[in-house]
Amino acid sequence: MNQTICRYVLAEAVMCCRKGGTVSIPGVYTNVVDNFPMNAAMNKGLTLKMGQTHVQHYLDDLLAKVTEGKIDPSFVITHRGSLDDAPKLYETFAEKSDGCIKVVLTP
């Protein structure tokens, strides 16, 4: 995700959260987030929870919902390719270039 968007969304989450509330940040954040509104988070007594998403815990249930047609995750797929395309697509994903959000590789 674009770092400018990350900073904006995180700041908005803190500013919108009620006093004594919790801001949860699941996922992967690899860079420094500047301009974090620490004063607002502190004055509101917010709890910040963050970490990697526990994919393996939810995988079976989510995959069943996709298979049953109850969830359509296709809206997040931005790039498709073959296994031969994997190195280039991994680079595209890692750099978050070309609007890359999710890659699907087909053997």
ZAPA-777383 format. One record per atom (N, C-alpha, C, CB): chain; z, y, x. Coordinates in pm, 1 decimal. Glycine has a CB too. Layout:
BEGIN
+-------+----------+----------+----------+
| chain |        Z |        Y |        X |
+-------+----------+----------+----------+
|     A |        Z |        Y |        X |
...
+-------+----------+----------+----------+
***
This chain:
BEGIN
+-------+----------+----------+----------+
| chain |        Z |        Y |        X |
+-------+----------+----------+----------+
|     A |      0.0 |   -116.7 |     84.8 |
|     A |      0.0 |      0.0 |      0.0 |
|     A |      0.0 |    123.3 |     89.6 |
|     A |    121.9 |     -0.4 |    -96.6 |
|     A |    -68.1 |    223.2 |     50.2 |
|     A |    -73.4 |    349.8 |    122.1 |
|     A |     67.5 |    403.8 |    139.7 |
|     A |   -162.1 |    452.2 |     47.8 |
|     A |    101.8 |    446.0 |    263.3 |
|     A |    237.3 |    493.0 |    291.9 |
|     A |    275.4 |    615.9 |    210.6 |
|     A |    250.9 |    523.8 |    438.6 |
|     A |    179.3 |    702.5 |    181.7 |
|     A |    208.1 |    820.2 |     99.7 |
|     A |    251.4 |    777.0 |    -39.6 |
|     A |     85.0 |    913.1 |     91.5 |
|     A |    183.5 |    677.8 |    -94.1 |
|     A |    218.4 |    626.0 |   -226.5 |
|     A |    356.1 |    560.2 |   -221.5 |
|     A |    111.6 |    524.9 |   -276.3 |
|     A |    384.1 |    481.8 |   -116.4 |
|     A |    515.0 |    416.7 |   -102.6 |
|     A |    626.8 |    520.0 |   -103.1 |
|     A |    520.9 |    333.3 |     26.7 |
|     A |    610.2 |    625.5 |    -23.9 |
|     A |    713.2 |    729.6 |    -17.5 |
|     A |    733.3 |    793.8 |   -154.0 |
|     A |    675.7 |    836.7 |     86.2 |
|     A |    623.9 |    825.0 |   -220.5 |
|     A |    630.1 |    890.1 |   -351.4 |
|     A |    699.9 |    801.0 |   -454.1 |
|     A |    488.9 |    925.7 |   -400.0 |
|     A |    658.2 |    674.3 |   -460.6 |
|     A |    713.5 |    581.8 |   -560.0 |
|     A |    861.7 |    557.8 |   -535.1 |
|     A |    637.5 |    448.3 |   -557.8 |
|     A |    900.7 |    539.6 |   -410.6 |
|     A |   1041.3 |    517.1 |   -379.4 |
|     A |   1125.2 |    639.3 |   -415.8 |
|     A |   1058.3 |    483.4 |   -230.9 |
|     A |   1077.6 |    757.4 |   -380.5 |
|     A |   1150.0 |    880.3 |   -414.6 |
|     A |   1161.5 |    896.2 |   -565.7 |
|     A |   1079.7 |   1003.1 |   -353.8 |
|     A |   1053.6 |    868.5 |   -639.2 |
|     A |   1057.2 |    879.2 |   -784.9 |
|     A |   1154.7 |    779.0 |   -846.2 |
|     A |    917.7 |    858.0 |   -842.7 |
|     A |   1159.6 |    657.4 |   -790.9 |
|     A |   1252.7 |    556.7 |   -841.6 |
|     A |   1396.5 |    604.3 |   -825.7 |
|     A |   1232.6 |    422.5 |   -768.8 |
|     A |   1428.0 |    662.5 |   -710.9 |
|     A |   1562.9 |    715.3 |   -688.8 |
|     A |   1592.0 |    830.0 |   -784.3 |
|     A |   1579.7 |    762.0 |   -543.3 |
|     A |   1498.2 |    922.0 |   -798.8 |
|     A |   1520.9 |   1038.4 |   -883.7 |
|     A |   1530.6 |   1001.1 |  -1032.2 |
|     A |   1409.4 |   1139.4 |   -863.1 |
|     A |   1461.6 |    895.9 |  -1074.6 |
|     A |   1462.3 |    855.7 |  -1215.8 |
|     A |   1579.4 |    764.0 |  -1250.7 |
|     A |   1332.0 |    786.3 |  -1250.0 |
|     A |   1639.5 |    704.1 |  -1150.4 |
|     A |   1746.3 |    608.1 |  -1175.3 |
|     A |   1871.9 |    679.7 |  -1225.7 |
|     A |   1777.7 |    527.9 |  -1047.3 |
|     A |   1940.6 |    619.3 |  -1322.3 |
|     A |   2062.1 |    679.3 |  -1377.1 |
|     A |   2175.9 |    669.7 |  -1274.7 |
|     A |   2102.3 |    609.9 |  -1510.1 |
|     A |   2278.9 |    749.2 |  -1294.1 |
|     A |   2396.7 |    744.1 |  -1207.9 |
|     A |   2457.1 |    604.4 |  -1213.5 |
|     A |   2501.3 |    850.9 |  -1249.9 |
|     A |   2491.3 |    551.8 |  -1096.7 |
|     A |   2549.2 |    418.3 |  -1089.3 |
|     A |   2448.0 |    306.5 |  -1104.5 |
|     A |   2653.5 |    403.5 |  -1193.3 |
|     A |   2318.6 |    341.5 |  -1109.7 |
|     A |   2213.6 |    241.9 |  -1130.1 |
|     A |   2173.6 |    170.0 |  -1002.4 |
|     A |   2092.9 |    307.0 |  -1189.9 |
|     A |   2075.2 |     84.0 |  -1015.1 |
|     A |   2025.3 |      4.9 |   -903.1 |
|     A |   1875.2 |     25.1 |   -888.1 |
|     A |   2058.1 |   -144.7 |   -922.6 |
|     A |   1832.3 |     52.2 |   -766.1 |
|     A |   1690.3 |     59.3 |   -733.3 |
|     A |   1657.0 |    -68.1 |   -656.1 |
|     A |   1655.1 |    189.8 |   -649.8 |
|     A |   1568.0 |   -150.0 |   -711.1 |
|     A |   1527.6 |   -274.9 |   -646.0 |
|     A |   1391.4 |   -256.2 |   -582.3 |
|     A |   1524.9 |   -392.6 |   -746.9 |
|     A |   1378.1 |   -304.2 |   -459.3 |
|     A |   1253.6 |   -290.3 |   -384.9 |
|     A |   1213.7 |   -428.2 |   -332.1 |
|     A |   1268.5 |   -186.8 |   -267.7 |
|     A |   1150.6 |   -512.2 |   -418.6 |
|     A |   1106.3 |   -642.3 |   -369.6 |
|     A |    972.0 |   -629.5 |   -299.6 |
|     A |   1096.9 |   -743.3 |   -484.8 |
|     A |    952.1 |   -705.3 |   -195.3 |
|     A |    822.2 |   -703.2 |   -129.3 |
|     A |    833.6 |   -682.5 |     19.8 |
|     A |    736.2 |   -595.9 |   -188.2 |
|     A |    727.5 |   -635.0 |     78.2 |
|     A |    720.1 |   -617.0 |    221.8 |
|     A |    693.9 |   -470.8 |    253.2 |
|     A |    611.0 |   -706.3 |    282.8 |
|     A |    785.0 |   -408.1 |    324.8 |
|     A |    768.0 |   -270.1 |    369.5 |
|     A |    783.6 |   -271.9 |    520.0 |
|     A |    871.4 |   -171.8 |    301.1 |
|     A |    678.9 |   -237.3 |    591.0 |
|     A |    680.6 |   -254.6 |    735.4 |
|     A |    695.9 |   -125.4 |    813.6 |
|     A |    556.7 |   -322.2 |    778.0 |
|     A |    681.1 |    -11.5 |    750.4 |
|     A |    686.5 |    114.7 |    822.7 |
|     A |    805.7 |    198.1 |    779.9 |
|     A |    558.6 |    192.8 |    801.8 |
|     A |    830.7 |    302.0 |    857.1 |
|     A |    937.2 |    395.9 |    826.0 |
|     A |    899.2 |    474.1 |    701.2 |
|     A |    964.0 |    491.4 |    945.0 |
|     A |    996.4 |    496.5 |    614.0 |
|     A |    971.4 |    575.1 |    494.3 |
|     A |   1038.6 |    710.7 |    514.0 |
|     A |   1024.5 |    502.4 |    365.2 |
|     A |    958.1 |    813.4 |    532.2 |
|     A |   1008.6 |    948.9 |    553.4 |
|     A |   1041.0 |   1014.9 |    420.7 |
|     A |    906.7 |   1033.3 |    631.0 |
|     A |   1120.1 |   1118.8 |    426.2 |
|     A |   1153.5 |   1200.2 |    309.6 |
|     A |   1222.3 |   1121.5 |    199.2 |
|     A |   1029.3 |   1263.8 |    255.1 |
|     A |   1301.2 |   1021.0 |    236.9 |
|     A |   1376.9 |    944.8 |    138.9 |
|     A |   1489.1 |   1033.5 |     86.4 |
|     A |   1433.2 |    812.6 |    200.5 |
|     A |   1504.8 |   1045.8 |    -45.1 |
|     A |   1605.1 |   1135.7 |   -101.8 |
|     A |   1746.5 |   1075.3 |    -95.7 |
|     A |   1568.9 |   1169.2 |   -246.7 |
|     A |   1798.6 |   1060.6 |     25.7 |
|     A |   1929.4 |    999.4 |     46.0 |
|     A |   2039.4 |   1076.0 |    -27.3 |
|     A |   1961.3 |    992.1 |    194.8 |
|     A |   2028.8 |   1209.6 |    -31.2 |
|     A |   2131.4 |   1287.4 |   -100.3 |
|     A |   2139.1 |   1251.1 |   -248.9 |
|     A |   2103.5 |   1436.8 |    -84.5 |
|     A |   2024.6 |   1234.9 |   -313.5 |
|     A |   2023.6 |   1198.4 |   -455.6 |
|     A |   2079.5 |   1057.4 |   -474.4 |
|     A |   1880.1 |   1207.5 |   -513.4 |
|     A |   2039.4 |    964.3 |   -388.0 |
|     A |   2088.5 |    826.7 |   -398.6 |
|     A |   2239.8 |    822.6 |   -379.4 |
|     A |   2018.9 |    735.9 |   -294.8 |
|     A |   2290.5 |    897.9 |   -283.5 |
|     A |   2433.9 |    901.4 |   -255.3 |
|     A |   2511.1 |    968.0 |   -369.4 |
|     A |   2460.4 |    975.4 |   -123.5 |
|     A |   2463.4 |   1083.4 |   -414.2 |
|     A |   2533.5 |   1156.5 |   -520.9 |
|     A |   2534.3 |   1081.4 |   -653.2 |
|     A |   2469.9 |   1292.2 |   -540.9 |
|     A |   2432.9 |   1001.6 |   -677.2 |
|     A |   2427.1 |    922.6 |   -800.8 |
|     A |   2502.8 |    790.3 |   -787.2 |
|     A |   2281.3 |    895.2 |   -839.1 |
|     A |   2544.0 |    756.1 |   -665.3 |
|     A |   2613.9 |    629.7 |   -643.6 |
|     A |   2525.2 |    510.0 |   -667.5 |
|     A |   2734.5 |    621.1 |   -732.5 |
|     A |   2399.4 |    520.9 |   -623.7 |
|     A |   2303.3 |    413.7 |   -649.3 |
|     A |   2326.2 |    293.6 |   -558.7 |
|     A |   2161.8 |    465.1 |   -631.4 |
|     A |   2289.4 |    178.7 |   -609.1 |
|     A |   2284.3 |     56.7 |   -529.7 |
|     A |   2138.0 |     32.0 |   -497.1 |
|     A |   2348.8 |    -65.9 |   -605.4 |
|     A |   2108.4 |     10.4 |   -370.3 |
|     A |   1971.6 |    -21.4 |   -328.0 |
|     A |   1967.1 |   -169.0 |   -292.3 |
|     A |   1926.1 |     67.6 |   -206.4 |
|     A |   1876.5 |   -241.7 |   -356.0 |
|     A |   1858.4 |   -384.4 |   -327.5 |
|     A |   1715.7 |   -403.0 |   -281.4 |
|     A |   1890.1 |   -474.2 |   -453.1 |
|     A |   1699.0 |   -474.8 |   -172.3 |
|     A |   1564.0 |   -494.6 |   -121.6 |
|     A |   1555.9 |   -623.4 |    -42.3 |
|     A |   1520.7 |   -376.3 |    -35.4 |
|     A |   1433.8 |   -670.3 |    -23.7 |
|     A |   1410.2 |   -791.0 |     53.9 |
|     A |   1278.7 |   -855.3 |     16.6 |
|     A |   1523.4 |   -889.5 |     34.4 |
|     A |   1247.9 |   -960.5 |     87.5 |
|     A |   1126.9 |  -1036.8 |     58.6 |
|     A |   1139.8 |  -1100.3 |    -79.2 |
|     A |   1101.9 |  -1145.2 |    167.2 |
|     A |   1030.6 |  -1108.3 |   -150.2 |
|     A |   1030.2 |  -1175.1 |   -279.7 |
|     A |   1044.5 |  -1325.6 |   -257.3 |
|     A |    899.9 |  -1142.4 |   -359.4 |
|     A |   1126.3 |  -1389.2 |   -338.6 |
|     A |   1152.7 |  -1532.3 |   -324.5 |
|     A |   1042.6 |  -1612.3 |   -393.6 |
|     A |   1291.5 |  -1568.8 |   -383.4 |
|     A |    926.1 |  -1615.7 |   -330.8 |
|     A |    805.9 |  -1674.3 |   -390.6 |
|     A |    825.5 |  -1820.9 |   -427.2 |
|     A |    688.4 |  -1660.8 |   -295.4 |
|     A |    880.6 |  -1900.0 |   -336.9 |
|     A |    891.6 |  -2044.0 |   -362.1 |
|     A |    977.9 |  -2073.5 |   -484.1 |
|     A |    949.2 |  -2114.7 |   -240.0 |
|     A |   1077.5 |  -1991.6 |   -510.3 |
|     A |   1164.9 |  -2011.8 |   -625.7 |
|     A |   1088.1 |  -1997.6 |   -757.6 |
|     A |   1281.2 |  -1912.1 |   -621.9 |
|     A |    993.4 |  -1904.9 |   -762.8 |
|     A |    922.4 |  -1874.0 |   -886.7 |
|     A |    783.7 |  -1938.9 |   -896.2 |
|     A |    908.4 |  -1725.2 |   -900.2 |
|     A |    734.4 |  -1995.7 |   -787.6 |
|     A |    595.7 |  -2040.8 |   -779.8 |
|     A |    557.1 |  -2141.5 |   -887.8 |
|     A |    570.8 |  -2101.1 |   -645.8 |
|     A |    635.0 |  -2245.8 |   -907.1 |
|     A |    597.6 |  -2349.8 |  -1004.5 |
|     A |    588.2 |  -2293.8 |  -1146.7 |
|     A |    699.6 |  -2464.8 |  -1000.9 |
|     A |    688.3 |  -2214.7 |  -1186.6 |
|     A |    686.9 |  -2157.6 |  -1321.7 |
|     A |    569.5 |  -2061.5 |  -1341.1 |
|     A |    818.8 |  -2084.9 |  -1349.6 |
|     A |    545.1 |  -1977.8 |  -1242.0 |
|     A |    435.5 |  -1881.4 |  -1253.5 |
|     A |    299.6 |  -1950.9 |  -1254.8 |
|     A |    441.3 |  -1780.9 |  -1138.7 |
|     A |    282.0 |  -2050.4 |  -1167.1 |
|     A |    155.8 |  -2123.7 |  -1163.3 |
|     A |    129.1 |  -2193.4 |  -1296.4 |
|     A |    157.0 |  -2226.3 |  -1049.3 |
|     A |    232.9 |  -2247.2 |  -1359.4 |
|     A |    216.5 |  -2310.9 |  -1491.0 |
|     A |    169.9 |  -2207.5 |  -1593.6 |
|     A |    349.9 |  -2377.0 |  -1537.4 |
|     A |    226.2 |  -2088.1 |  -1590.6 |
|     A |    186.3 |  -1983.3 |  -1686.0 |
|     A |     41.5 |  -1939.6 |  -1662.6 |
|     A |    280.6 |  -1861.5 |  -1674.5 |
|     A |     -1.3 |  -1935.4 |  -1536.9 |
|     A |   -141.2 |  -1901.7 |  -1507.7 |
|     A |   -232.3 |  -2011.7 |  -1559.3 |
|     A |   -162.8 |  -1880.6 |  -1355.7 |
|     A |   -196.3 |  -2136.3 |  -1532.4 |
|     A |   -276.6 |  -2250.9 |  -1575.6 |
|     A |   -286.7 |  -2257.5 |  -1728.1 |
|     A |   -216.5 |  -2381.2 |  -1521.4 |
|     A |   -178.5 |  -2223.8 |  -1796.3 |
|     A |   -175.9 |  -2225.4 |  -1943.2 |
|     A |   -243.8 |  -2103.3 |  -2004.5 |
|     A |    -32.6 |  -2233.3 |  -1992.4 |
|     A |   -284.3 |  -2007.7 |  -1921.0 |
|     A |   -349.7 |  -1887.6 |  -1970.5 |
|     A |   -254.7 |  -1782.2 |  -2024.8 |
|     A |   -445.9 |  -1924.4 |  -2075.8 |
|     A |   -124.5 |  -1797.2 |  -1998.6 |
|     A |    -26.4 |  -1700.1 |  -2046.3 |
|     A |    -20.2 |  -1576.4 |  -1956.3 |
|     A |    111.3 |  -1765.1 |  -2054.9 |
|     A |    -62.7 |  -1592.2 |  -1831.8 |
|     A |    -67.1 |  -1481.2 |  -1736.0 |
|     A |   -205.6 |  -1480.6 |  -1672.0 |
|     A |     46.2 |  -1494.1 |  -1626.6 |
|     A |   -265.2 |  -1362.8 |  -1663.1 |
|     A |   -394.5 |  -1347.8 |  -1595.1 |
|     A |   -375.1 |  -1256.7 |  -1473.7 |
|     A |   -504.0 |  -1289.4 |  -1692.5 |
|     A |   -364.5 |  -1316.6 |  -1354.1 |
|     A |   -338.8 |  -1236.2 |  -1234.3 |
|     A |   -464.8 |  -1176.8 |  -1170.9 |
|     A |   -267.8 |  -1320.1 |  -1132.6 |
|     A |   -578.8 |  -1191.8 |  -1236.4 |
|     A |   -704.7 |  -1150.5 |  -1173.5 |
|     A |   -712.3 |  -1000.6 |  -1146.3 |
|     A |   -820.4 |  -1191.0 |  -1260.5 |
|     A |   -630.1 |   -920.6 |  -1215.9 |
|     A |   -636.9 |   -776.4 |  -1195.8 |
|     A |   -591.8 |   -733.4 |  -1055.8 |
|     A |   -552.3 |   -706.9 |  -1299.7 |
|     A |   -516.9 |   -818.8 |   -985.5 |
|     A |   -473.0 |   -781.3 |   -850.3 |
|     A |   -568.6 |   -829.1 |   -742.1 |
|     A |   -335.2 |   -837.2 |   -823.3 |
|     A |   -663.1 |   -914.0 |   -777.6 |
|     A |   -757.8 |   -966.6 |   -678.4 |
|     A |   -863.7 |   -860.3 |   -650.5 |
|     A |   -824.4 |  -1099.8 |   -728.2 |
|     A |   -863.4 |   -813.5 |   -526.2 |
|     A |   -959.8 |   -710.1 |   -488.1 |
|     A |  -1068.9 |   -763.1 |   -396.3 |
|     A |   -888.5 |   -595.4 |   -420.6 |
|     A |  -1044.3 |   -875.8 |   -330.2 |
|     A |  -1139.5 |   -929.8 |   -234.0 |
|     A |  -1144.2 |  -1081.7 |   -245.6 |
|     A |  -1102.2 |   -887.4 |    -90.3 |
|     A |  -1264.3 |  -1135.1 |   -233.3 |
|     A |  -1284.7 |  -1280.0 |   -233.2 |
|     A |  -1372.4 |  -1316.3 |   -114.2 |
|     A |  -1349.4 |  -1328.5 |   -367.3 |
|     A |  -1355.5 |  -1439.1 |    -65.5 |
|     A |  -1438.7 |  -1483.2 |     45.6 |
|     A |  -1418.1 |  -1630.9 |     74.4 |
|     A |  -1408.8 |  -1401.1 |    170.1 |
|     A |  -1492.4 |  -1678.8 |    171.9 |
|     A |  -1481.3 |  -1818.9 |    214.5 |
|     A |  -1378.8 |  -1827.4 |    327.7 |
|     A |  -1620.8 |  -1875.8 |    260.7 |
|     A |  -1347.3 |  -1948.5 |    368.6 |
|     A |  -1255.7 |  -1965.1 |    481.5 |
|     A |  -1312.5 |  -1902.3 |    608.2 |
|     A |  -1226.6 |  -2113.4 |    505.2 |
|     A |  -1445.6 |  -1902.7 |    620.2 |
|     A |  -1508.1 |  -1838.6 |    736.1 |
|     A |  -1483.2 |  -1687.9 |    737.5 |
|     A |  -1658.4 |  -1866.4 |    737.2 |
|     A |  -1463.9 |  -1629.9 |    620.3 |
|     A |  -1437.3 |  -1485.9 |    609.5 |
|     A |  -1290.5 |  -1451.0 |    634.1 |
|     A |  -1478.7 |  -1436.0 |    472.1 |
|     A |  -1204.9 |  -1552.9 |    644.5 |
|     A |  -1060.0 |  -1531.1 |    649.8 |
|     A |  -1015.1 |  -1435.8 |    760.8 |
|     A |   -990.8 |  -1662.7 |    667.6 |
|     A |  -1061.5 |  -1449.1 |    885.4 |
|     A |  -1012.5 |  -1356.5 |    988.4 |
|     A |  -1040.6 |  -1209.9 |    955.1 |
|     A |  -1075.6 |  -1390.5 |   1122.0 |
|     A |  -1159.9 |  -1181.2 |    908.2 |
|     A |  -1195.8 |  -1043.1 |    874.6 |
|     A |  -1116.8 |   -995.2 |    752.4 |
|     A |  -1347.7 |  -1031.7 |    847.9 |
|     A |  -1103.2 |  -1080.5 |    651.8 |
|     A |  -1028.7 |  -1041.9 |    532.3 |
|     A |   -879.5 |  -1026.9 |    561.1 |
|     A |  -1050.1 |  -1144.5 |    421.7 |
|     A |   -826.1 |  -1108.3 |    652.1 |
|     A |   -686.1 |  -1092.2 |    690.5 |
|     A |   -665.9 |   -955.2 |    755.2 |
|     A |   -642.0 |  -1205.4 |    787.1 |
|     A |   -758.8 |   -916.3 |    839.6 |
|     A |   -752.8 |   -784.7 |    904.2 |
|     A |   -761.1 |   -673.2 |    799.0 |
|     A |   -867.6 |   -769.7 |   1008.1 |
|     A |   -851.1 |   -688.5 |    704.4 |
|     A |   -865.5 |   -589.9 |    596.9 |
|     A |   -735.5 |   -577.7 |    518.6 |
|     A |   -981.3 |   -628.5 |    502.4 |
|     A |   -672.7 |   -692.0 |    487.1 |
|     A |   -546.7 |   -691.8 |    413.8 |
|     A |   -435.4 |   -628.1 |    496.5 |
|     A |   -508.0 |   -834.5 |    374.0 |
|     A |   -424.9 |   -668.7 |    622.8 |
|     A |   -318.2 |   -617.5 |    709.3 |
|     A |   -326.6 |   -466.2 |    726.5 |
|     A |   -324.3 |   -685.2 |    845.7 |
|     A |   -448.9 |   -414.6 |    733.4 |
|     A |   -468.8 |   -270.4 |    750.9 |
|     A |   -468.9 |   -196.3 |    617.2 |
|     A |   -600.1 |   -244.1 |    824.6 |
|     A |   -464.4 |   -272.2 |    509.1 |
|     A |   -471.6 |   -214.0 |    374.2 |
|     A |   -594.6 |   -124.3 |    360.3 |
|     A |   -343.2 |   -133.4 |    343.1 |
|     A |   -701.5 |   -164.7 |    424.7 |
|     A |   -824.9 |    -86.3 |    417.4 |
|     A |   -910.4 |   -134.8 |    301.1 |
|     A |   -903.9 |    -95.5 |    550.1 |
|     A |  -1006.2 |    -54.5 |    264.3 |
|     A |  -1102.0 |    -89.5 |    159.7 |
|     A |  -1033.7 |   -121.6 |     26.8 |
|     A |  -1185.9 |   -207.8 |    204.0 |
|     A |   -916.2 |    -62.3 |      2.0 |
|     A |   -845.8 |    -85.2 |   -123.9 |
|     A |   -793.1 |   -226.6 |   -141.1 |
|     A |   -935.8 |    -53.3 |   -237.2 |
|     A |   -773.8 |   -298.1 |    -31.5 |
|     A |   -734.1 |   -439.1 |    -37.1 |
|     A |   -589.9 |   -455.1 |    -84.7 |
|     A |   -751.0 |   -504.1 |    100.3 |
|     A |   -573.3 |   -533.6 |   -192.7 |
|     A |   -441.2 |   -566.4 |   -244.9 |
|     A |   -416.9 |   -716.9 |   -234.6 |
|     A |   -427.1 |   -519.1 |   -391.3 |
|     A |   -512.3 |   -796.1 |   -283.2 |
|     A |   -496.3 |   -941.8 |   -281.6 |
|     A |   -628.9 |  -1007.2 |   -251.3 |
|     A |   -440.7 |   -993.2 |   -415.8 |
|     A |   -625.8 |  -1105.0 |   -159.4 |
|     A |   -746.1 |  -1177.1 |   -118.2 |
|     A |   -738.3 |  -1320.7 |   -168.8 |
|     A |   -762.9 |  -1173.9 |     36.5 |
|     A |   -847.9 |  -1371.1 |   -221.2 |
|     A |   -857.9 |  -1511.8 |   -260.8 |
|     A |   -967.6 |  -1575.0 |   -175.4 |
|     A |   -889.0 |  -1527.2 |   -415.7 |
|     A |   -929.9 |  -1684.2 |   -105.7 |
|     A |  -1025.8 |  -1756.7 |    -21.9 |
|     A |  -1064.5 |  -1885.9 |    -93.2 |
|     A |   -966.2 |  -1786.7 |    120.1 |
|     A |  -1192.3 |  -1916.1 |    -91.7 |
|     A |  -1244.4 |  -2038.4 |   -152.1 |
|     A |  -1296.6 |  -2128.4 |    -41.8 |
|     A |  -1356.1 |  -2007.4 |   -255.9 |
|     A |  -1246.0 |  -2252.0 |    -34.0 |
|     A |  -1293.4 |  -2344.6 |     71.5 |
|     A |  -1439.8 |  -2378.7 |     55.7 |
|     A |  -1211.7 |  -2473.2 |     70.4 |
+-------+----------+----------+----------+
***
